[in-house]
């Protein structure tokens, strides 16, 4: 079976947003869904992904 991987190419302008998305994703992994600040962090992550136009983590 042949496996194909497609990756989006990031521009230099996307670099800070990619770093922010990675940091927020790491933060979310360490949090519990019912923990303080979880929903706020999810909203920040979603806003960052919306600015990028794609989800670099998934």
N, C-alpha and C positions, 0 to 999 in steps of 0.2 A: 504494500500500500504506500502510495506516495503522499507525503505531507507537505502542504504549502503554507508558508508563513508570510503574512503581509504586515508590514510595519509602516506606519506613517513617518514621514521625514519631518523632523522638527527644524524650525528656523531659529536663528539667533534670538529673535524676538520672543519665541516660545520658551526659551531656556529658563527664565525666572519662574514662569508659570508651571513648567514641568517640575522644577525643584519644589515649588510650593505644594503642588499636587502630591508629590512623593512624600513630603514631610507630613502633610495632612493625613494621607493614607496610613502612614506608619503610626501616627497618633491615634487614628481610629482603631487600628488593630489592637492597640494596647488598652483601649477603653472598653467598658461594658456598655451595652445599649441603654441601660437605665442609669448610667453614671452621669455625674454633673458635667455639663458642657458638651455632651455627645451630640445632641441635636444641633447646637450651634456650630460644632465642628463639621457635621454633615452638610449644613447649609454653606459653610465656607468652601468645602470641597466641591459641592455641586456648582457653586458660582465660578470657581476656578476652572472646572471642566467645561462649563458653558462658554467661558472666554476662550478656551483652547479650541473648542469645537469638536473634541473627541475625548474619550476617557483613556489616558495613557496607562493606567494601572490594569484595567481589565483585559 
